[in-house]
Amino acid sequence: MDDFEMFDPGLFGLWPKEAVYGAAPAREGWSEAQTQEAVDAFFLETKSGEVAPQEELRVLLNDMTREMRGQFDYFRDLRAAAASLVDDGDEAAGKLARADVKAATDAMSLIVRTLEKVDGLQRQLARDRELEVESRGVAAGYDEIKAHFLQLIEERADERARTLFETWKRDGAPPGTAGRLESAGEDADPG
C-alpha cells in the first residue's frame, strides 16, 4: 500500500462497549471538538471501579487506535515534507530526504497493518460479547423451557391420575390389582 495519501485512518474508529444503533455521534457541520465530545460520551470514567479484562482491552485498543491515527498523520506530513526536498538539487539533502521518505513510508505501512490488527481484535471482542450475551439468553431460555415442560408433565400426570381414579371408582379395580391390594391389607374398591 504505497498510496498513503488516499488512506483514511479515520476508517479505524473507536469501539463502544456495546453496539449503538440509531443516530451516529458525528454530524455534518460538527467541529472536531464536538465530535470528540460526542465520542467521549460513550466511554465511562473507569478509575472508581473494577473493570473487566475485556473492557480494559477494549479501552486499550481504542487508545492505540487514537494514537496510531495521530502517528499516521504525523508520518504522512513528514513524508510529504521529505518528498519536497528530494528534488531540491542538494545531493546530500536529497539523499537524506529519500531516507526520510522511505522511513516514513515504512512507518506508515506498519501503522496501517497495526490498525488493521487492532480493528480485527475489536471486531473479535464485539463478537465475543455478542456470543456471551446470546449464550446467557439461551441458558436462561433453557431453564424457562425446562420448567415449562416439567410443569406440563406434572399437569398431564395429575390429569391422567384423576382419569384413572375416576375409572376405578366407576368400574372397580383393574384385573389383577384387587389381589395385590387385598394382600397389602387395603380395600380393593375405593367407592
MARMAR-956116 format. One line per field, with one value per residue: x, y, z of N, C-alpha, C in turn; residue number from 0. Coordinates in nm, 4 decimals. Layout:
REM MARMAR-956116
n_X: c(X	...) .
n_Y: c(Y	...) .
n_Z: c(Z	...) .
ca_X: c(X	...) .
ca_Y: c(Y	...) .
ca_Z: c(Z	...) .
c_X: c(X	...) .
c_Y: c(Y	...) .
c_Z: c(Z	...) .
num: c(NUM	...) .
END
This chain:
REM MARMAR-956116
n_X: c(0.0856	0.1228	0.0003	-0.0543	-0.1719	-0.4343	-0.5333	-0.7402	-0.7101	-0.9155	-1.1084	-1.0692	-1.2111	-1.3182	-1.4372	-1.7439	-1.8644	-2.0924	-2.2783	-2.4096	-2.7047	-2.8864	-2.8828	-2.5827	-2.2735	-2.1152	-2.1837	-2.2808	-2.1155	-2.0268	-1.7746	-1.4342	-1.3930	-1.6558	-1.7308	-1.5432	-1.6256	-1.8792	-1.8046	-1.6554	-1.8606	-1.9558	-1.7917	-1.7302	-1.6006	-1.3489	-1.1961	-1.2884	-1.3934	-1.4047	-1.2786	-1.3616	-1.1496	-1.1869	-1.3008	-1.0965	-0.9138	-1.0574	-1.0675	-0.7937	-0.7285	-0.8809	-0.7464	-0.4987	-0.5733	-0.6488	-0.4007	-0.2396	-0.3633	-0.3019	-0.0208	0.0029	-0.0906	0.1136	0.3446	0.2666	0.2662	0.5395	0.6534	0.5571	0.6844	0.9529	0.9552	0.9318	1.1852	1.3480	1.3887	1.5242	1.7836	2.0198	2.2457	2.3185	2.1166	1.9021	1.9542	1.9280	1.6639	1.5357	1.5848	1.4372	1.1811	1.1534	1.1697	0.9467	0.7456	0.7706	0.7075	0.4439	0.3264	0.3543	0.1937	-0.0567	-0.0944	-0.0964	-0.3222	-0.5163	-0.4930	-0.5635	-0.8248	-0.9321	-0.9051	-1.0797	-1.3204	-1.3390	-1.3612	-1.6096	-1.7726	-1.7357	-1.8520	-2.1181	-2.1767	-2.1512	-2.3595	-2.5705	-2.5444	-2.5957	-2.8605	-2.9665	-2.9139	-3.0726	-3.3166	-3.3298	-3.3584	-3.6090	-3.7710	-3.7330	-3.8489	-4.1103	-4.1842	-4.1568	-4.3609	-4.5811	-4.5657	-4.6145	-4.8797	-5.0099	-4.9654	-5.1085	-5.3638	-5.4008	-5.3855	-5.6154	-5.8110	-5.7734	-5.8332	-6.1030	-6.2094	-6.1566	-6.3142	-6.5655	-6.5695	-6.4449	-6.1582	-5.8781	-5.8231	-5.6361	-5.5301	-5.6814	-5.6181	-5.3542	-5.3953	-5.5589	-5.3877	-5.2091	-5.3549	-5.5467	-5.8496	-5.9973	-6.1895	-6.2510	-6.4821) .
n_Y: c(-0.1172	0.1747	0.4109	0.6262	0.8682	0.8479	0.6886	0.6665	0.7102	0.7502	0.5675	0.3604	0.3393	0.4255	0.1848	0.1332	0.0103	-0.1468	-0.2247	0.0523	0.1692	0.3697	0.7219	0.8567	0.9547	1.1513	1.4412	1.6220	1.9244	1.9455	2.0448	1.9365	1.9182	1.8989	1.6544	1.4856	1.5185	1.4011	1.1388	1.0761	1.0656	0.8098	0.6577	0.5569	0.6894	0.5068	0.4828	0.4541	0.2027	-0.1595	-0.3044	-0.5037	-0.7504	-0.7708	-0.5272	-0.3535	-0.4220	-0.3423	-0.0634	-0.0083	-0.0844	0.1048	0.3366	0.2847	0.2910	0.5587	0.6835	0.5708	0.6713	0.9408	0.9234	0.8250	1.0427	1.2239	1.0983	1.0984	1.3720	1.4203	1.2624	1.3926	1.6395	1.5587	1.4504	1.6749	1.7800	1.6046	1.6506	1.8878	1.9627	1.9721	1.7284	1.5796	1.6562	1.5605	1.2856	1.2306	1.3092	1.1194	0.8907	0.9633	0.9664	0.6966	0.5819	0.7023	0.5983	0.3240	0.3273	0.4181	0.2059	0.0038	0.1127	0.1102	-0.1683	-0.2364	-0.0947	-0.2343	-0.4863	-0.4171	-0.3351	-0.5782	-0.7218	-0.5713	-0.6232	-0.8982	-0.8974	-0.7690	-0.9610	-1.1711	-1.0596	-1.0399	-1.3133	-1.4056	-1.2684	-1.3755	-1.6481	-1.6396	-1.5643	-1.7867	-1.9858	-1.8952	-1.9075	-2.1823	-2.2835	-2.1751	-2.2997	-2.5682	-2.5696	-2.5069	-2.7350	-2.9355	-2.8571	-2.8948	-3.1749	-3.2527	-3.1533	-3.3072	-3.5627	-3.5492	-3.5093	-3.7498	-3.9308	-3.8571	-3.9276	-4.2089	-4.2747	-4.1982	-4.3791	-4.6148	-4.5819	-4.5891	-4.8326	-5.0191	-5.1910	-5.2474	-5.5609	-5.8032	-5.6203	-5.6120	-5.8407	-5.7863	-5.5542	-5.6485	-5.8284	-5.6521	-5.5413	-5.3521	-5.1963	-5.3057	-5.1796	-4.8536	-4.7048) .
n_Z: c(0.0000	-0.1172	-0.1670	0.0345	0.0610	-0.0052	0.1905	0.4708	0.8001	0.9713	0.9179	1.0856	1.3686	1.7061	1.9331	2.0855	2.4083	2.3736	2.0800	1.9117	1.7921	1.5632	1.5829	1.4668	1.6264	1.5034	1.3254	1.0345	0.9868	1.2440	1.4716	1.5294	1.8034	1.9020	1.7923	1.9180	2.1817	2.1678	2.1083	2.3381	2.5185	2.5034	2.6589	2.9845	3.2903	3.4369	3.6646	3.9221	3.9781	3.9562	3.6626	3.3932	3.2368	2.9553	2.9032	2.9742	2.7767	2.5485	2.5890	2.5890	2.3249	2.1870	2.2700	2.1526	1.8842	1.8538	1.9069	1.7029	1.4757	1.5009	1.4821	1.2225	1.0701	1.1362	1.0228	0.7572	0.6988	0.7469	0.5481	0.3185	0.3463	0.3304	0.0741	-0.0818	-0.0589	-0.1938	-0.4710	-0.4628	-0.5351	-0.3873	-0.3234	-0.0886	0.0887	-0.0566	-0.0538	0.2174	0.2452	0.0820	0.2361	0.4592	0.3455	0.2807	0.5378	0.6586	0.4950	0.5503	0.8224	0.8067	0.6701	0.8608	1.0627	0.9368	0.9057	1.1760	1.2645	1.1233	1.2476	1.5118	1.4667	1.3847	1.6244	1.7845	1.6542	1.7023	1.9820	2.0027	1.8766	2.0585	2.2891	2.2015	2.1604	2.4220	2.5517	2.4076	2.4734	2.7470	2.7347	2.6023	2.7921	3.0052	2.8757	2.8304	3.0926	3.1544	2.9608	3.0311	3.2904	3.2163	3.0619	3.2557	3.4257	3.2521	3.2257	3.4880	3.5198	3.3243	3.4253	3.6672	3.5629	3.4227	3.6357	3.7817	3.5921	3.5781	3.8419	3.8550	3.6715	3.8058	4.0343	3.9133	3.7585	3.9118	4.0490	3.8321	3.6555	3.8370	4.0094	4.2386	4.3945	4.4729	4.6211	4.8317	4.9557	5.0548	5.2491	5.2005	5.0919	4.7990	4.6586	4.6041	4.6225) .
ca_X: c(0.0000	0.2080	-0.0815	-0.0994	-0.2486	-0.5752	-0.5716	-0.8023	-0.7041	-1.0430	-1.1899	-1.0495	-1.2635	-1.3260	-1.5458	-1.8150	-1.8777	-2.1968	-2.3156	-2.5073	-2.7779	-2.9610	-2.8096	-2.4377	-2.2249	-2.0608	-2.2852	-2.2272	-2.1027	-1.9721	-1.6306	-1.3639	-1.4157	-1.7911	-1.7279	-1.4701	-1.7131	-1.9830	-1.7396	-1.6212	-1.9833	-1.9776	-1.6986	-1.7445	-1.4794	-1.3342	-1.0988	-1.3510	-1.4473	-1.3407	-1.3011	-1.3415	-1.0338	-1.2250	-1.3246	-0.9637	-0.8567	-1.1297	-1.0225	-0.6551	-0.7289	-0.9298	-0.6370	-0.3989	-0.6268	-0.6389	-0.2582	-0.1897	-0.4169	-0.2190	0.1119	-0.0095	-0.0953	0.2473	0.4349	0.2218	0.3202	0.6855	0.6839	0.5311	0.7916	1.0771	0.9417	0.9567	1.3296	1.4186	1.4260	1.5683	1.9094	2.1289	2.2555	2.3196	1.9817	1.8148	1.9767	1.8675	1.5190	1.4900	1.5864	1.3225	1.0606	1.1450	1.1392	0.8077	0.6605	0.7747	0.6315	0.3030	0.2826	0.3418	0.0763	-0.1767	-0.1099	-0.1335	-0.4624	-0.5982	-0.4920	-0.6423	-0.9643	-0.9703	-0.9234	-1.2022	-1.4325	-1.3464	-1.4173	-1.7525	-1.8373	-1.7338	-1.9541	-2.2495	-2.1947	-2.1716	-2.4960	-2.6600	-2.5393	-2.6687	-3.0029	-3.0026	-2.9157	-3.1928	-3.4274	-3.3323	-3.4167	-3.7518	-3.8348	-3.7298	-3.9517	-4.2402	-4.2143	-4.1788	-4.4957	-4.6742	-4.5615	-4.6850	-5.0227	-5.0594	-4.9658	-5.2231	-5.4851	-5.4078	-5.4156	-5.7570	-5.8892	-5.7627	-5.9057	-6.2464	-6.2403	-6.1524	-6.4348	-6.6819	-6.5675	-6.3747	-6.0128	-5.8398	-5.7950	-5.5038	-5.4949	-5.7548	-5.5411	-5.2381	-5.4404	-5.6078	-5.2731	-5.1454	-5.4434	-5.6246	-5.9766	-5.9799	-6.2939	-6.2441	-6.6104) .
ca_Y: c(0.0000	0.2928	0.5306	0.6629	0.9929	0.8103	0.6105	0.7474	0.6384	0.7689	0.4485	0.2764	0.4234	0.3764	0.0897	0.1456	-0.1151	-0.2221	-0.1650	0.1599	0.1855	0.4959	0.8420	0.8484	1.0666	1.2583	1.5060	1.7190	2.0589	1.9444	2.0675	1.8191	1.9153	1.8480	1.5122	1.4175	1.5208	1.3000	1.0075	1.0556	1.0371	0.6656	0.5923	0.5954	0.7003	0.3729	0.4821	0.4309	0.0692	-0.2730	-0.3082	-0.6384	-0.7564	-0.7412	-0.3833	-0.2912	-0.4443	-0.2566	0.0742	-0.0027	-0.0862	0.2361	0.4317	0.2563	0.3390	0.7049	0.7184	0.5326	0.7658	1.0616	0.8923	0.8141	1.1797	1.2818	1.0425	1.1431	1.5081	1.4078	1.2084	1.4978	1.7390	1.4989	1.4329	1.8047	1.8050	1.5071	1.7112	2.0251	1.9897	1.9403	1.5827	1.5282	1.6765	1.4693	1.1503	1.2266	1.3186	0.9892	0.8020	1.0030	0.9219	0.5511	0.5538	0.7420	0.5015	0.2001	0.3511	0.4258	0.0689	-0.0645	0.1691	0.0587	-0.3088	-0.2383	-0.0525	-0.3459	-0.5886	-0.3644	-0.3409	-0.7192	-0.7573	-0.5066	-0.6983	-1.0248	-0.8667	-0.7418	-1.0905	-1.2465	-1.0016	-1.0799	-1.4559	-1.4202	-1.2236	-1.4745	-1.7735	-1.6164	-1.5668	-1.9253	-2.0592	-1.8535	-1.9627	-2.3267	-2.3067	-2.1442	-2.4055	-2.6895	-2.5536	-2.5128	-2.8739	-3.0110	-2.8210	-2.9660	-3.3168	-3.2629	-3.1344	-3.4228	-3.6784	-3.5303	-3.5313	-3.8934	-3.9970	-3.8327	-4.0079	-4.3482	-4.2879	-4.1937	-4.5071	-4.7145	-4.5653	-4.6260	-4.9708	-5.1060	-5.2044	-5.3223	-5.7025	-5.8298	-5.5203	-5.6411	-5.9362	-5.7191	-5.4605	-5.7243	-5.8849	-5.5404	-5.5006	-5.2371	-5.2233	-5.3004	-5.0956	-4.7250	-4.6370) .
ca_Z: c(0.0000	-0.1270	-0.1862	0.1679	0.0553	-0.0171	0.3078	0.5747	0.9273	1.0390	0.8965	1.2024	1.4749	1.8417	1.9517	2.2131	2.4820	2.3048	1.9523	1.9267	1.6690	1.5609	1.5442	1.4762	1.7044	1.4202	1.2437	0.9395	1.0402	1.3790	1.4809	1.5817	1.9478	1.9249	1.7592	2.0246	2.2990	2.1466	2.1189	2.4783	2.5929	2.5023	2.7496	3.1228	3.3687	3.4935	3.7740	4.0517	3.9971	3.8915	3.5190	3.3396	3.1471	2.8178	2.8964	2.9732	2.6437	2.4538	2.6104	2.5419	2.1785	2.1436	2.2890	2.0487	1.7562	1.8556	1.8967	1.5704	1.3772	1.5127	1.4277	1.0780	1.0172	1.1531	0.9221	0.6256	0.6843	0.7377	0.4149	0.2208	0.3589	0.2797	-0.0701	-0.1479	-0.0545	-0.2767	-0.5986	-0.4343	-0.6028	-0.2959	-0.3247	0.0484	0.1428	-0.1308	-0.0044	0.3498	0.2255	0.0341	0.3532	0.5413	0.2758	0.2983	0.6783	0.6827	0.4252	0.6285	0.9461	0.7708	0.6402	0.9887	1.1312	0.8693	0.9445	1.3177	1.2732	1.0754	1.3532	1.6231	1.4244	1.3906	1.7659	1.8307	1.5982	1.7742	2.1139	1.9852	1.8522	2.1842	2.3772	2.1492	2.1882	2.5657	2.5804	2.3472	2.5500	2.8717	2.6988	2.5718	2.9186	3.0768	2.7989	2.8532	3.2246	3.1460	2.8814	3.1128	3.3942	3.1496	3.0264	3.3792	3.4701	3.1638	3.2610	3.6163	3.4951	3.2487	3.5163	3.7569	3.4831	3.3942	3.7624	3.8102	3.4987	3.6220	3.9677	3.8234	3.6070	3.9112	4.1166	3.8327	3.7097	4.0060	4.0292	3.7125	3.6851	3.8915	4.1097	4.3609	4.4734	4.5303	4.7226	4.9468	5.0271	5.1225	5.3553	5.1615	5.0249	4.6544	4.5991	4.6722	4.6236) .
c_X: c(0.0901	0.1290	-0.1416	-0.1782	-0.3976	-0.6252	-0.6262	-0.7971	-0.8323	-1.1386	-1.1801	-1.0879	-1.2613	-1.4496	-1.6119	-1.8254	-1.9810	-2.2294	-2.4256	-2.5737	-2.8539	-2.8701	-2.6599	-2.3867	-2.1724	-2.1699	-2.2159	-2.2232	-2.0489	-1.8228	-1.5659	-1.3867	-1.5552	-1.7975	-1.6580	-1.5533	-1.8226	-1.9252	-1.7068	-1.7436	-2.0125	-1.8944	-1.7151	-1.6078	-1.4646	-1.2385	-1.1606	-1.3983	-1.3649	-1.3762	-1.2702	-1.2223	-1.0685	-1.2469	-1.1920	-0.9006	-0.9244	-1.0821	-0.8789	-0.6488	-0.7822	-0.8206	-0.5288	-0.4456	-0.6122	-0.4936	-0.2037	-0.2408	-0.3371	-0.0801	0.1085	-0.0110	0.0415	0.3425	0.3927	0.2759	0.4725	0.7259	0.6633	0.6413	0.9226	1.0711	0.9671	1.1060	1.4087	1.4692	1.4769	1.7014	2.0288	2.1331	2.2504	2.1797	1.8828	1.8279	1.9114	1.7138	1.4624	1.4859	1.4666	1.1913	1.0425	1.1071	0.9930	0.7113	0.6555	0.6927	0.4818	0.2471	0.2616	0.2179	-0.0522	-0.2001	-0.1535	-0.2784	-0.5558	-0.6059	-0.5773	-0.7908	-1.0153	-0.9926	-1.0517	-1.3247	-1.4497	-1.4031	-1.5675	-1.8290	-1.8450	-1.8383	-2.0937	-2.2777	-2.2206	-2.3135	-2.5955	-2.6618	-2.6083	-2.8190	-3.0504	-3.0103	-3.0400	-3.3159	-3.4411	-3.3980	-3.5667	-3.8275	-3.8410	-3.8383	-4.0912	-4.2781	-4.2334	-4.3182	-4.6013	-4.6813	-4.6391	-4.8356	-5.0819	-5.0663	-5.0831	-5.3545	-5.5057	-5.4445	-5.5621	-5.8463	-5.8878	-5.8415	-6.0562	-6.2905	-6.2463	-6.2777	-6.5595	-6.6844	-6.5039	-6.2280	-5.9834	-5.8062	-5.6516	-5.4641	-5.5596	-5.6764	-5.4216	-5.2800	-5.4879	-5.4911	-5.1957	-5.2331	-5.5266	-5.7508	-5.9588	-6.0834	-6.2949	-6.3796	-6.7036) .
c_Y: c(0.1234	0.4215	0.5728	0.7931	0.9632	0.7317	0.7032	0.6709	0.6541	0.6525	0.3532	0.3588	0.3558	0.2892	0.1149	0.0100	-0.2046	-0.1506	-0.0618	0.1786	0.3166	0.6083	0.8227	0.9697	1.1821	1.3129	1.6011	1.8554	2.0622	1.9733	1.9414	1.8062	1.8595	1.6980	1.4340	1.4115	1.4148	1.1593	0.9782	1.0232	0.8873	0.5943	0.6477	0.6071	0.5702	0.3692	0.4367	0.2886	-0.0371	-0.2736	-0.4498	-0.6382	-0.7240	-0.5913	-0.3083	-0.3046	-0.3555	-0.1122	0.0908	0.0010	0.0453	0.3411	0.4117	0.3094	0.4899	0.7486	0.6875	0.6262	0.8953	1.0398	0.8822	0.9528	1.2465	1.2313	1.0804	1.2843	1.5056	1.3575	1.3144	1.6036	1.6845	1.4833	1.5648	1.8378	1.7132	1.5709	1.8528	2.0590	1.9573	1.7893	1.5226	1.5407	1.5825	1.3269	1.1319	1.2292	1.1863	0.8878	0.8328	0.9564	0.7717	0.5166	0.5884	0.6430	0.3692	0.2143	0.3549	0.2871	-0.0102	-0.0161	0.1147	-0.0872	-0.3202	-0.1976	-0.1639	-0.4566	-0.5438	-0.3715	-0.4855	-0.7657	-0.6963	-0.5818	-0.8317	-1.0036	-0.8426	-0.8720	-1.1722	-1.1936	-1.0432	-1.2273	-1.4806	-1.3803	-1.3253	-1.6041	-1.7573	-1.6215	-1.7074	-2.0058	-2.0238	-1.9099	-2.1116	-2.3575	-2.2800	-2.2542	-2.5347	-2.6826	-2.5650	-2.6575	-2.9610	-2.9824	-2.8918	-3.1150	-3.3394	-3.2515	-3.2556	-3.5468	-3.6684	-3.5595	-3.6806	-3.9709	-3.9782	-3.9194	-4.1547	-4.3709	-4.2875	-4.3247	-4.6169	-4.7053	-4.6157	-4.7756	-5.0681	-5.1167	-5.2807	-5.4663	-5.7190	-5.7330	-5.5548	-5.7359	-5.8712	-5.6234	-5.5334	-5.7820	-5.7748	-5.4873	-5.3797	-5.2817	-5.2075	-5.2114	-4.9611	-4.6616	-4.6940) .
c_Z: c(0.0000	-0.1416	-0.0523	0.1691	0.0496	0.1040	0.4154	0.7060	1.0082	1.0174	1.0145	1.3241	1.6098	1.8564	2.0858	2.2809	2.4161	2.1760	1.9754	1.7923	1.6762	1.5175	1.5656	1.5530	1.6192	1.3284	1.1466	1.0047	1.1824	1.3738	1.5365	1.7319	1.9799	1.8975	1.8701	2.1518	2.2874	2.1594	2.2649	2.5629	2.5971	2.6077	2.8904	3.1882	3.4460	3.6120	3.9054	4.0743	3.9305	3.7432	3.4706	3.2446	3.0015	2.8002	2.8941	2.8354	2.5404	2.4658	2.5608	2.3894	2.1216	2.1581	2.1830	1.9137	1.7465	1.8356	1.7569	1.4621	1.3805	1.4542	1.2758	1.0143	1.0257	1.0446	0.7799	0.5980	0.6685	0.5997	0.3077	0.2248	0.3022	0.1287	-0.1432	-0.1500	-0.1471	-0.4057	-0.5826	-0.4997	-0.5162	-0.2792	-0.1849	0.1101	0.0736	-0.0818	0.1338	0.3383	0.1750	0.1483	0.4437	0.4778	0.2957	0.4414	0.7101	0.6170	0.5011	0.7565	0.9166	0.7389	0.7682	1.0649	1.0690	0.9081	1.0908	1.3366	1.2276	1.1809	1.4711	1.5891	1.4283	1.5340	1.8214	1.7794	1.6711	1.9137	2.1051	1.9609	1.9809	2.2815	2.3317	2.1790	2.3368	2.6053	2.5272	2.4282	2.6848	2.8456	2.6705	2.7008	2.9987	3.0067	2.8206	2.9875	3.2242	3.0705	2.9619	3.2204	3.3339	3.1170	3.1504	3.4352	3.3845	3.1977	3.3913	3.5971	3.4231	3.3376	3.6136	3.6846	3.4571	3.5214	3.8002	3.7208	3.5412	3.7512	3.9447	3.7579	3.7121	3.9993	4.0420	3.8030	3.8081	3.9695	3.9010	3.7498	3.7351	4.0008	4.2435	4.4510	4.5407	4.6404	4.8481	5.0254	5.1004	5.2358	5.3214	5.0942	4.8754	4.5891	4.6715	4.6909	4.7163) .
num: c(0	1	2	3	4	5	6	7	8	9	10	11	12	13	14	15	16	17	18	19	20	21	22	23	24	25	26	27	28	29	30	31	32	33	34	35	36	37	38	39	40	41	42	43	44	45	46	47	48	49	50	51	52	53	54	55	56	57	58	59	60	61	62	63	64	65	66	67	68	69	70	71	72	73	74	75	76	77	78	79	80	81	82	83	84	85	86	87	88	89	90	91	92	93	94	95	96	97	98	99	100	101	102	103	104	105	106	107	108	109	110	111	112	113	114	115	116	117	118	119	120	121	122	123	124	125	126	127	128	129	130	131	132	133	134	135	136	137	138	139	140	141	142	143	144	145	146	147	148	149	150	151	152	153	154	155	156	157	158	159	160	161	162	163	164	165	166	167	168	169	170	171	172	173	174	175	176	177	178	179	180	181	182	183	184	185	186	187	188	189	190) .
END
